[in-house]
Amino acid sequence: MIGDVFKMKKVITYGTFDLLHVGHINILRRAREYGDYLVVAISTDEFNAIKNKKAYYSYEDRKVILEAIKYVDKVIPENNWEQKIQDVKDNDIDVFVMGDDWKGKFDFLKDYCEVVYLPRTEGISTTKIKSDLGLKGKE
Ligand code: C2G
């Protein structure tokens, strides 16, 4: 109808996204399919230290890589565990999507948006890549 206002359905997801692999691409593609616009909050190097993760690529490089993916519309920094509710509000998010290794962990967001946990892609992980390359435990 004339005058109908089209509201973009906005999706958000979070992660480190180091050493990009098909598991990351699969979650980003499926997350984007829940709406029209995907925001990705990438863990900063400082937050990774809190998560006891050491990314091979810096935050800046991981941001450039994610911004080059056609499913990704906007990249923001993830600085802490506490920012998700504010991120949902600030970015007018309708759907929060994470891999199901996080199932249940972010259900508090159900007061603010839809919460979806999707099956992880089997057989691939950044840890596996490092281990297969004999880099396990090395920086
Ligand atoms: N993932 C996946 N399949 C894999 C590997 C990862 O679906 N084989 C998904 C994870 O479930 C997550 C996303 O890809 O939804 C990013 O994974 P990581 O970079 O490992 O992110 P993580 O360390 O889980 O950080 O606040 C939330 C945290 O920042 C999530």
Backbone and ligand atoms as CSV (ligand in chain L), in Angstrom:
chain,resi,resn,atom,element,x,y,z
A,1,MET,N,N,0.856,-1.206,0.000
A,1,MET,CA,C,0.000,0.000,0.000
A,1,MET,C,C,0.884,1.246,0.000
A,2,ILE,N,N,0.365,2.280,-0.664
A,2,ILE,CA,C,1.156,3.531,-0.673
A,2,ILE,C,C,1.337,4.003,0.770
A,3,GLY,N,N,2.555,4.428,1.064
A,3,GLY,CA,C,2.787,4.955,2.407
A,3,GLY,C,C,3.242,3.869,3.378
A,4,ASP,N,N,3.153,2.596,2.934
A,4,ASP,CA,C,3.695,1.552,3.827
A,4,ASP,C,C,5.162,1.836,4.073
A,5,VAL,N,N,5.588,1.711,5.339
A,5,VAL,CA,C,7.005,1.931,5.628
A,5,VAL,C,C,7.692,0.573,5.706
A,6,PHE,N,N,8.712,0.353,4.843
A,6,PHE,CA,C,9.467,-0.899,4.891
A,6,PHE,C,C,10.502,-0.800,6.004
A,7,LYS,N,N,10.412,-1.679,7.028
A,7,LYS,CA,C,11.405,-1.672,8.092
A,7,LYS,C,C,12.374,-2.814,7.855
A,8,MET,N,N,13.666,-2.453,7.712
A,8,MET,CA,C,14.690,-3.475,7.537
A,8,MET,C,C,14.717,-4.359,8.769
A,9,LYS,N,N,14.815,-5.683,8.508
A,9,LYS,CA,C,14.969,-6.615,9.619
A,9,LYS,C,C,16.464,-6.774,9.853
A,10,LYS,N,N,16.920,-6.375,11.052
A,10,LYS,CA,C,18.357,-6.328,11.327
A,10,LYS,C,C,18.784,-7.465,12.266
A,11,VAL,N,N,19.909,-8.076,11.904
A,11,VAL,CA,C,20.448,-9.244,12.605
A,11,VAL,C,C,21.821,-8.881,13.178
A,12,ILE,N,N,22.172,-9.470,14.327
A,12,ILE,CA,C,23.517,-9.285,14.878
A,12,ILE,C,C,24.099,-10.619,15.303
A,13,THR,N,N,25.406,-10.752,15.168
A,13,THR,CA,C,26.123,-11.919,15.668
A,13,THR,C,C,27.472,-11.469,16.186
A,14,TYR,N,N,28.103,-12.301,17.020
A,14,TYR,CA,C,29.360,-11.940,17.702
A,14,TYR,C,C,30.391,-13.039,17.497
A,15,GLY,N,N,31.659,-12.628,17.510
A,15,GLY,CA,C,32.713,-13.647,17.457
A,15,GLY,C,C,34.085,-13.069,17.245
A,16,THR,N,N,35.093,-13.944,17.302
A,16,THR,CA,C,36.483,-13.549,17.060
A,16,THR,C,C,36.791,-13.590,15.571
A,17,PHE,N,N,36.268,-14.591,14.886
A,17,PHE,CA,C,36.427,-14.763,13.434
A,17,PHE,C,C,37.894,-14.704,13.011
A,18,ASP,N,N,38.743,-15.446,13.719
A,18,ASP,CA,C,40.167,-15.507,13.359
A,18,ASP,C,C,40.391,-16.608,12.329
A,19,LEU,N,N,41.406,-16.416,11.426
A,19,LEU,CA,C,41.711,-17.456,10.416
A,19,LEU,C,C,40.406,-17.917,9.765
A,20,LEU,N,N,39.755,-17.019,9.097
A,20,LEU,CA,C,38.415,-17.238,8.534
A,20,LEU,C,C,38.287,-18.589,7.818
A,21,HIS,N,N,37.214,-19.302,8.120
A,21,HIS,CA,C,36.993,-20.613,7.483
A,21,HIS,C,C,35.503,-20.790,7.188
A,22,VAL,N,N,35.139,-21.911,6.552
A,22,VAL,CA,C,33.753,-22.118,6.093
A,22,VAL,C,C,32.760,-22.139,7.259
A,23,GLY,N,N,33.220,-22.504,8.442
A,23,GLY,CA,C,32.304,-22.470,9.595
A,23,GLY,C,C,31.845,-21.053,9.869
A,24,HIS,N,N,32.774,-20.118,9.723
A,24,HIS,CA,C,32.412,-18.696,9.910
A,24,HIS,C,C,31.485,-18.229,8.795
A,25,ILE,N,N,31.839,-18.586,7.557
A,25,ILE,CA,C,31.022,-18.152,6.411
A,25,ILE,C,C,29.604,-18.723,6.521
A,26,ASN,N,N,29.517,-19.999,6.968
A,26,ASN,CA,C,28.190,-20.629,7.102
A,26,ASN,C,C,27.324,-19.924,8.133
A,27,ILE,N,N,27.901,-19.513,9.243
A,27,ILE,CA,C,27.085,-18.839,10.277
A,27,ILE,C,C,26.708,-17.433,9.806
A,28,LEU,N,N,27.609,-16.779,9.104
A,28,LEU,CA,C,27.326,-15.414,8.622
A,28,LEU,C,C,26.229,-15.445,7.558
A,29,ARG,N,N,26.309,-16.411,6.634
A,29,ARG,CA,C,25.290,-16.521,5.576
A,29,ARG,C,C,23.922,-16.823,6.196
A,30,ARG,N,N,23.887,-17.796,7.120
A,30,ARG,CA,C,22.596,-18.178,7.722
A,30,ARG,C,C,22.045,-17.041,8.590
A,31,ALA,N,N,22.948,-16.346,9.309
A,31,ALA,CA,C,22.488,-15.216,10.142
A,31,ALA,C,C,21.860,-14.147,9.259
A,32,ARG,N,N,22.522,-13.834,8.163
A,32,ARG,CA,C,22.026,-12.787,7.251
A,32,ARG,C,C,20.658,-13.153,6.699
A,33,GLU,N,N,20.401,-14.446,6.507
A,33,GLU,CA,C,19.128,-14.922,5.936
A,33,GLU,C,C,17.953,-14.703,6.898
A,34,TYR,N,N,18.247,-14.359,8.170
A,34,TYR,CA,C,17.144,-14.086,9.113
A,34,TYR,C,C,16.605,-12.668,8.962
A,35,GLY,N,N,17.271,-11.869,8.093
A,35,GLY,CA,C,16.818,-10.475,7.913
A,35,GLY,C,C,17.361,-9.875,6.630
A,36,ASP,N,N,17.532,-8.549,6.674
A,36,ASP,CA,C,17.973,-7.813,5.472
A,36,ASP,C,C,19.321,-7.146,5.687
A,37,TYR,N,N,19.845,-7.218,6.936
A,37,TYR,CA,C,21.039,-6.437,7.280
A,37,TYR,C,C,21.730,-7.162,8.434
A,38,LEU,N,N,23.034,-7.401,8.288
A,38,LEU,CA,C,23.763,-8.139,9.330
A,38,LEU,C,C,24.869,-7.285,9.941
A,39,VAL,N,N,24.793,-7.125,11.260
A,39,VAL,CA,C,25.847,-6.467,12.029
A,39,VAL,C,C,26.689,-7.567,12.678
A,40,VAL,N,N,28.017,-7.471,12.539
A,40,VAL,CA,C,28.904,-8.431,13.194
A,40,VAL,C,C,29.760,-7.689,14.215
A,41,ALA,N,N,29.677,-8.127,15.470
A,41,ALA,CA,C,30.509,-7.558,16.541
A,41,ALA,C,C,31.730,-8.459,16.691
A,42,ILE,N,N,32.902,-7.917,16.328
A,42,ILE,CA,C,34.136,-8.706,16.363
A,42,ILE,C,C,34.873,-8.428,17.667
A,43,SER,N,N,35.290,-9.523,18.335
A,43,SER,CA,C,36.017,-9.390,19.601
A,43,SER,C,C,37.322,-8.628,19.374
A,44,THR,N,N,37.541,-7.589,20.161
A,44,THR,CA,C,38.807,-6.852,20.070
A,44,THR,C,C,39.924,-7.739,20.622
A,45,ASP,N,N,41.177,-7.353,20.364
A,45,ASP,CA,C,42.311,-8.130,20.896
A,45,ASP,C,C,42.271,-8.134,22.426
A,46,GLU,N,N,41.856,-7.018,23.001
A,46,GLU,CA,C,41.788,-6.920,24.467
A,46,GLU,C,C,40.698,-7.845,25.012
A,47,PHE,N,N,39.529,-7.895,24.333
A,47,PHE,CA,C,38.454,-8.776,24.805
A,47,PHE,C,C,38.847,-10.237,24.592
A,48,ASN,N,N,39.573,-10.514,23.499
A,48,ASN,CA,C,40.033,-11.895,23.290
A,48,ASN,C,C,40.891,-12.351,24.467
A,49,ALA,N,N,41.694,-11.431,25.010
A,49,ALA,CA,C,42.530,-11.791,26.167
A,49,ALA,C,C,41.625,-12.200,27.340
A,50,ILE,N,N,40.510,-11.490,27.480
A,50,ILE,CA,C,39.535,-11.846,28.540
A,50,ILE,C,C,38.917,-13.216,28.248
A,51,LYS,N,N,38.714,-13.509,26.945
A,51,LYS,CA,C,38.155,-14.824,26.556
A,51,LYS,C,C,39.237,-15.900,26.529
A,52,ASN,N,N,40.472,-15.513,26.934
A,52,ASN,CA,C,41.620,-16.441,26.864
A,52,ASN,C,C,41.848,-16.961,25.454
A,53,LYS,N,N,41.643,-16.063,24.489
A,53,LYS,CA,C,41.898,-16.401,23.077
A,53,LYS,C,C,42.966,-15.450,22.568
A,54,LYS,N,N,43.876,-15.986,21.719
A,54,LYS,CA,C,44.861,-15.101,21.088
A,54,LYS,C,C,44.654,-15.231,19.588
A,55,ALA,N,N,44.087,-14.227,18.957
A,55,ALA,CA,C,43.843,-14.308,17.511
A,55,ALA,C,C,45.162,-14.125,16.757
A,56,TYR,N,N,45.290,-14.840,15.637
A,56,TYR,CA,C,46.493,-14.662,14.809
A,56,TYR,C,C,46.460,-13.279,14.163
A,57,TYR,N,N,45.248,-12.916,13.608
A,57,TYR,CA,C,45.060,-11.607,12.968
A,57,TYR,C,C,44.596,-10.585,14.003
A,58,SER,N,N,45.101,-9.358,13.827
A,58,SER,CA,C,44.696,-8.271,14.730
A,58,SER,C,C,43.212,-7.939,14.524
A,59,TYR,N,N,42.654,-7.190,15.463
A,59,TYR,CA,C,41.260,-6.753,15.306
A,59,TYR,C,C,41.083,-6.011,13.981
A,60,GLU,N,N,41.992,-5.085,13.685
A,60,GLU,CA,C,41.888,-4.290,12.450
A,60,GLU,C,C,41.841,-5.192,11.218
A,61,ASP,N,N,42.707,-6.197,11.174
A,61,ASP,CA,C,42.744,-7.106,10.011
A,61,ASP,C,C,41.479,-7.961,9.962
A,62,ARG,N,N,41.031,-8.447,11.141
A,62,ARG,CA,C,39.801,-9.261,11.149
A,62,ARG,C,C,38.612,-8.405,10.718
A,63,LYS,N,N,38.632,-7.127,11.051
A,63,LYS,CA,C,37.554,-6.206,10.636
A,63,LYS,C,C,37.559,-6.016,9.116
A,64,VAL,N,N,38.727,-5.796,8.537
A,64,VAL,CA,C,38.840,-5.617,7.075
A,64,VAL,C,C,38.336,-6.876,6.362
A,65,ILE,N,N,38.715,-8.042,6.888
A,65,ILE,CA,C,38.320,-9.314,6.272
A,65,ILE,C,C,36.796,-9.491,6.348
A,66,LEU,N,N,36.233,-9.254,7.516
A,66,LEU,CA,C,34.773,-9.431,7.670
A,66,LEU,C,C,34.000,-8.434,6.800
A,67,GLU,N,N,34.501,-7.201,6.692
A,67,GLU,CA,C,33.795,-6.173,5.899
A,67,GLU,C,C,33.785,-6.522,4.418
A,68,ALA,N,N,34.689,-7.447,4.008
A,68,ALA,CA,C,34.772,-7.833,2.592
A,68,ALA,C,C,33.790,-8.949,2.248
A,69,ILE,N,N,33.096,-9.477,3.273
A,69,ILE,CA,C,32.171,-10.600,3.057
A,69,ILE,C,C,30.800,-10.047,2.671
A,70,LYS,N,N,30.228,-10.611,1.595
A,70,LYS,CA,C,28.988,-10.028,1.057
A,70,LYS,C,C,27.811,-10.140,2.030
A,71,TYR,N,N,27.865,-11.056,3.009
A,71,TYR,CA,C,26.735,-11.199,3.956
A,71,TYR,C,C,26.779,-10.147,5.064
A,72,VAL,N,N,27.924,-9.471,5.196
A,72,VAL,CA,C,28.158,-8.561,6.319
A,72,VAL,C,C,27.910,-7.111,5.896
A,73,ASP,N,N,27.039,-6.418,6.654
A,73,ASP,CA,C,26.727,-5.018,6.311
A,73,ASP,C,C,27.466,-4.016,7.189
A,74,LYS,N,N,27.751,-4.422,8.451
A,74,LYS,CA,C,28.426,-3.497,9.365
A,74,LYS,C,C,29.214,-4.297,10.384
A,75,VAL,N,N,30.406,-3.808,10.714
A,75,VAL,CA,C,31.241,-4.441,11.735
A,75,VAL,C,C,31.430,-3.460,12.883
A,76,ILE,N,N,31.198,-3.944,14.117
A,76,ILE,CA,C,31.436,-3.118,15.314
A,76,ILE,C,C,32.346,-3.908,16.250
A,77,PRO,N,N,33.045,-3.234,17.183
A,77,PRO,CA,C,33.922,-3.948,18.109
A,77,PRO,C,C,33.136,-4.574,19.261
A,78,GLU,N,N,33.569,-5.763,19.659
A,78,GLU,CA,C,33.045,-6.381,20.886
A,78,GLU,C,C,34.118,-6.209,21.945
A,79,ASN,N,N,33.850,-5.361,22.919
A,79,ASN,CA,C,34.843,-5.020,23.955
A,79,ASN,C,C,34.649,-5.772,25.251
A,80,ASN,N,N,33.449,-6.300,25.491
A,80,ASN,CA,C,33.155,-6.951,26.779
A,80,ASN,C,C,31.930,-7.848,26.652
A,81,TRP,N,N,31.645,-8.596,27.761
A,81,TRP,CA,C,30.469,-9.478,27.781
A,81,TRP,C,C,29.172,-8.686,27.975
A,82,GLU,N,N,29.288,-7.466,28.484
A,82,GLU,CA,C,28.094,-6.742,28.942
A,82,GLU,C,C,27.409,-5.866,27.891
A,83,GLN,N,N,27.972,-5.764,26.683
A,83,GLN,CA,C,27.472,-4.737,25.765
A,83,GLN,C,C,26.295,-5.170,24.871
A,84,LYS,N,N,25.909,-6.455,24.916
A,84,LYS,CA,C,24.958,-6.969,23.925
A,84,LYS,C,C,23.595,-6.259,23.955
A,85,ILE,N,N,23.027,-6.040,25.156
A,85,ILE,CA,C,21.713,-5.391,25.224
A,85,ILE,C,C,21.794,-3.990,24.614
A,86,GLN,N,N,22.862,-3.258,24.952
A,86,GLN,CA,C,23.027,-1.907,24.394
A,86,GLN,C,C,23.234,-1.966,22.887
A,87,ASP,N,N,23.996,-2.953,22.414
A,87,ASP,CA,C,24.209,-3.117,20.964
A,87,ASP,C,C,22.875,-3.356,20.248
A,88,VAL,N,N,22.030,-4.200,20.856
A,88,VAL,CA,C,20.724,-4.511,20.247
A,88,VAL,C,C,19.884,-3.232,20.154
A,89,LYS,N,N,19.926,-2.440,21.228
A,89,LYS,CA,C,19.163,-1.183,21.235
A,89,LYS,C,C,19.761,-0.188,20.229
A,90,ASP,N,N,21.081,0.029,20.326
A,90,ASP,CA,C,21.748,1.042,19.484
A,90,ASP,C,C,21.615,0.742,17.990
A,91,ASN,N,N,21.587,-0.552,17.642
A,91,ASN,CA,C,21.555,-0.929,16.226
A,91,ASN,C,C,20.165,-1.366,15.761
A,92,ASP,N,N,19.166,-1.205,16.672
A,92,ASP,CA,C,17.778,-1.518,16.299
A,92,ASP,C,C,17.657,-2.954,15.775
A,93,ILE,N,N,18.258,-3.893,16.532
A,93,ILE,CA,C,18.362,-5.295,16.115
A,93,ILE,C,C,17.064,-6.054,16.366
A,94,ASP,N,N,16.654,-6.894,15.386
A,94,ASP,CA,C,15.466,-7.742,15.530
A,94,ASP,C,C,15.827,-9.180,15.917
A,95,VAL,N,N,17.004,-9.651,15.444
A,95,VAL,CA,C,17.383,-11.049,15.658
A,95,VAL,C,C,18.856,-11.151,16.069
A,96,PHE,N,N,19.107,-11.928,17.138
A,96,PHE,CA,C,20.473,-12.225,17.598
A,96,PHE,C,C,20.736,-13.678,17.216
A,97,VAL,N,N,21.853,-13.926,16.516
A,97,VAL,CA,C,22.167,-15.288,16.045
A,97,VAL,C,C,23.560,-15.695,16.522
A,98,MET,N,N,23.684,-16.928,17.051
A,98,MET,CA,C,24.992,-17.470,17.432
A,98,MET,C,C,25.007,-18.956,17.103
A,99,GLY,N,N,26.212,-19.522,16.985
A,99,GLY,CA,C,26.346,-20.969,16.837
A,99,GLY,C,C,25.892,-21.650,18.127
A,100,ASP,N,N,25.438,-22.910,18.002
A,100,ASP,CA,C,24.800,-23.562,19.152
A,100,ASP,C,C,25.775,-24.030,20.227
A,101,ASP,N,N,27.083,-23.793,20.043
A,101,ASP,CA,C,27.992,-24.009,21.175
A,101,ASP,C,C,27.681,-22.982,22.270
A,102,TRP,N,N,26.937,-21.955,21.915
A,102,TRP,CA,C,26.528,-20.910,22.866
A,102,TRP,C,C,25.075,-21.080,23.309
A,103,LYS,N,N,24.437,-22.192,22.916
A,103,LYS,CA,C,23.010,-22.380,23.186
A,103,LYS,C,C,22.657,-22.049,24.636
A,104,GLY,N,N,21.661,-21.175,24.788
A,104,GLY,CA,C,21.178,-20.833,26.125
A,104,GLY,C,C,21.923,-19.694,26.802
A,105,LYS,N,N,23.180,-19.451,26.381
A,105,LYS,CA,C,24.022,-18.486,27.094
A,105,LYS,C,C,23.537,-17.049,26.953
A,106,PHE,N,N,22.789,-16.749,25.919
A,106,PHE,CA,C,22.372,-15.367,25.683
A,106,PHE,C,C,20.852,-15.222,25.669
A,107,ASP,N,N,20.157,-16.123,26.379
A,107,ASP,CA,C,18.682,-16.085,26.381
A,107,ASP,C,C,18.137,-14.828,27.041
A,108,PHE,N,N,18.965,-14.142,27.854
A,108,PHE,CA,C,18.506,-12.880,28.465
A,108,PHE,C,C,18.162,-11.840,27.392
A,109,LEU,N,N,18.685,-12.057,26.160
A,109,LEU,CA,C,18.390,-11.086,25.085
A,109,LEU,C,C,16.959,-11.236,24.547
A,110,LYS,N,N,16.266,-12.342,24.970
A,110,LYS,CA,C,14.903,-12.576,24.443
A,110,LYS,C,C,13.941,-11.466,24.825
A,111,ASP,N,N,14.305,-10.674,25.851
A,111,ASP,CA,C,13.465,-9.522,26.224
A,111,ASP,C,C,13.612,-8.383,25.220
A,112,TYR,N,N,14.614,-8.479,24.349
A,112,TYR,CA,C,14.936,-7.353,23.461
A,112,TYR,C,C,14.856,-7.712,21.974
A,113,CYS,N,N,15.037,-8.985,21.656
A,113,CYS,CA,C,15.028,-9.408,20.243
A,113,CYS,C,C,14.848,-10.924,20.197
A,114,GLU,N,N,14.655,-11.443,18.970
A,114,GLU,CA,C,14.598,-12.892,18.780
A,114,GLU,C,C,16.007,-13.446,19.013
A,115,VAL,N,N,16.114,-14.611,19.629
A,115,VAL,CA,C,17.426,-15.239,19.890
A,115,VAL,C,C,17.448,-16.576,19.168
A,116,VAL,N,N,18.450,-16.759,18.274
A,116,VAL,CA,C,18.537,-17.977,17.457
A,116,VAL,C,C,19.926,-18.594,17.609
A,117,TYR,N,N,19.957,-19.899,17.906
A,117,TYR,CA,C,21.242,-20.629,17.958
A,117,TYR,C,C,21.230,-21.612,16.788
A,118,LEU,N,N,22.258,-21.553,15.949
A,118,LEU,CA,C,22.300,-22.410,14.750
A,118,LEU,C,C,23.389,-23.483,14.886
A,119,PRO,N,N,23.176,-24.645,14.291
A,119,PRO,CA,C,24.173,-25.721,14.385
A,119,PRO,C,C,25.546,-25.272,13.873
A,120,ARG,N,N,26.576,-25.622,14.603
A,120,ARG,CA,C,27.942,-25.320,14.160
A,120,ARG,C,C,28.267,-26.171,12.934
A,121,THR,N,N,29.254,-25.724,12.140
A,121,THR,CA,C,29.747,-26.516,11.010
A,121,THR,C,C,30.752,-27.522,11.561
A,122,GLU,N,N,30.467,-28.804,11.328
A,122,GLU,CA,C,31.326,-29.862,11.889
A,122,GLU,C,C,32.700,-29.901,11.208
A,123,GLY,N,N,33.708,-30.303,11.989
A,123,GLY,CA,C,35.006,-30.662,11.412
A,123,GLY,C,C,35.942,-29.506,11.106
A,124,ILE,N,N,35.562,-28.294,11.480
A,124,ILE,CA,C,36.457,-27.155,11.216
A,124,ILE,C,C,36.413,-26.202,12.398
A,125,SER,N,N,37.579,-25.702,12.755
A,125,SER,CA,C,37.664,-24.648,13.779
A,125,SER,C,C,39.052,-24.013,13.661
A,126,THR,N,N,39.175,-22.839,14.178
A,126,THR,CA,C,40.482,-22.167,14.147
A,126,THR,C,C,41.499,-22.993,14.936
A,127,THR,N,N,41.034,-23.585,16.042
A,127,THR,CA,C,41.931,-24.421,16.868
A,127,THR,C,C,42.437,-25.608,16.053
A,128,LYS,N,N,41.517,-26.222,15.273
A,128,LYS,CA,C,41.901,-27.392,14.446
A,128,LYS,C,C,42.906,-26.975,13.386
A,129,ILE,N,N,42.688,-25.821,12.781
A,129,ILE,CA,C,43.608,-25.333,11.744
A,129,ILE,C,C,45.017,-25.194,12.330
A,130,LYS,N,N,45.072,-24.528,13.509
A,130,LYS,CA,C,46.388,-24.316,14.143
A,130,LYS,C,C,47.030,-25.653,14.482
A,131,SER,N,N,46.227,-26.584,15.023
A,131,SER,CA,C,46.749,-27.897,15.424
A,131,SER,C,C,47.250,-28.661,14.198
A,132,ASP,N,N,46.446,-28.683,13.123
A,132,ASP,CA,C,46.838,-29.401,11.903
A,132,ASP,C,C,48.119,-28.823,11.305
A,133,LEU,N,N,48.319,-27.523,11.510
A,133,LEU,CA,C,49.540,-26.874,10.970
A,133,LEU,C,C,50.697,-26.966,11.953
A,134,GLY,N,N,50.449,-27.683,13.082
A,134,GLY,CA,C,51.539,-27.858,14.047
A,134,GLY,C,C,51.843,-26.588,14.801
A,135,LEU,N,N,50.817,-25.728,14.922
A,135,LEU,CA,C,51.023,-24.442,15.598
A,135,LEU,C,C,50.412,-24.443,16.997
A,136,LYS,N,N,49.850,-25.608,17.370
A,136,LYS,CA,C,49.111,-25.661,18.647
A,136,LYS,C,C,49.994,-25.140,19.769
A,137,GLY,N,N,49.434,-24.212,20.551
A,137,GLY,CA,C,50.190,-23.782,21.727
A,137,GLY,C,C,51.210,-22.700,21.403
A,138,LYS,N,N,51.517,-22.533,20.074
A,138,LYS,CA,C,52.455,-21.457,19.730
A,138,LYS,C,C,51.627,-20.187,19.526
A,139,GLU,N,N,52.249,-19.023,19.747
A,139,GLU,CA,C,51.488,-17.761,19.540
A,139,GLU,C,C,51.162,-17.558,18.075
L,1,C2G,N1,N,31.181,-21.327,14.304
L,1,C2G,C1,C,30.443,-22.292,13.632
L,1,C2G,N2,N,31.058,-23.414,13.196
L,1,C2G,C2,C,32.388,-23.605,13.404
L,1,C2G,C3,C,33.152,-22.621,14.082
L,1,C2G,C4,C,32.521,-21.467,14.520
L,1,C2G,O1,O,29.223,-22.132,13.424
L,1,C2G,N3,N,32.959,-24.745,12.943
L,1,C2G,C5,C,30.481,-20.124,14.781
L,1,C2G,C6,C,30.480,-20.008,16.302
L,1,C2G,O2,O,29.445,-20.817,16.850
L,1,C2G,C7,C,30.222,-18.515,16.483
L,1,C2G,C8,C,30.920,-17.895,15.258
L,1,C2G,O3,O,31.142,-18.968,14.321
L,1,C2G,O4,O,28.815,-18.243,16.411
L,1,C2G,C9,C,32.237,-17.258,15.603
L,1,C2G,O5,O,33.047,-18.242,16.250
L,1,C2G,P1,P,34.348,-17.718,17.069
L,1,C2G,O6,O,35.115,-16.784,16.203
L,1,C2G,O7,O,35.005,-18.913,17.658
L,1,C2G,O8,O,33.656,-16.847,18.198
L,1,C2G,P2,P,33.632,-17.131,19.782
L,1,C2G,O9,O,35.001,-17.201,20.315
L,1,C2G,O10,O,32.671,-18.238,19.996
L,1,C2G,O11,O,33.056,-15.723,20.319
L,1,C2G,O12,O,30.175,-12.864,22.735
L,1,C2G,C10,C,30.268,-14.029,21.959
L,1,C2G,C11,C,31.703,-14.377,21.651
L,1,C2G,O13,O,32.415,-13.254,21.143
L,1,C2G,C12,C,31.731,-15.516,20.634
